[in-house]
């Protein structure tokens, strides 16, 4: 990172509890508070913006290859015929 870029960006140190396989999608909620990552390791992970793991869901089926996140709903598709919809609720 260039010195002049440091005034605009803050780099968060490497996050613990990362996926064991490649990340296939990342989404930030509409309030910019939560990041959701899906991976081909069959896990969905929910993080706060500081990079702390809030929730982990092991779907135990197929590798995820795509997802979309909108209005608290996460739609995840895999290489099988399955598509799952998760409602994400958070305590205030």
N, C-alpha and C positions, 0 to 999 in steps of 0.2 A: 504494500500500500504506500502510495506517495505521501510525503509529509503534508502537502496541502489537502489531501483527502481526509486526514485525521480530524480536521475541523468539522467535517460533515457526517462522518461515520464513526460509530463506536463498534468495535469488533468484540463480540461475546466469545469468551474462551470456549474451546471444544466442549461440547455437551456430553455428559455421561449418559449411559443407558441408551445409546444409539441403536439403530437397527443392525441386524446381523447380515443383512443383504442390502442391495441397492434400494434407495428410496425412489418410489415410482411417482409420487405426487406430494406436494406441499400446499396447504391452504391456510389462510389467515381468516379468522371470523370477521364479520362486518364491524365489530367494535374494536378491532385491532388488539385484542387481549389474548387470543388463543391461537396457537398454530397446531394444525393436524398433519401428521405425516403417515403415509401408507407405504408399504414395502412389499417386495416379493418374498419376504420372510414370514408372511401371513399375519403380521402384527400391524395394528393401527395404534399410533401413539399421539397423545394429546399433551401439548407443552404450553407453558406460559411464555410470554414474550421474552422473559429472562433466560429461557432455555431449560427450565426445570420441568421434569416429567410430572404430569398431573394424573394421567390415566393411561393404561395400556390394555388393549383388547387383542387377544389372540383368537383369530377367527378359525384357526386350525383347518382351513381348507384353501387350497389353491393359492397361487401367487397373485397378489393384487397387481393390476397393471394400470388402473386408472381410478380416479375419484373426483368428486366435486363436492363443494361445501357451500351451503346457502341457508341462511335463516335457521341455524341450529341443526340442520339435517346434513348428514354426511352420507353420500351415495358411493359405494365402493363396488367395483366390478373386478372379476378375476378372470383367469384364462379358462375357467370352467363356464358352465352356463349360469352360474350363480351371480346375482347382484344383491347386495345387502344395503339396507337403509338404517342408519343409526341416528337417534335423536340425542344430541349432546346437551345436557343441562348442567349448569354450574351454580354453586352456592355463591351468593354475592359477598 
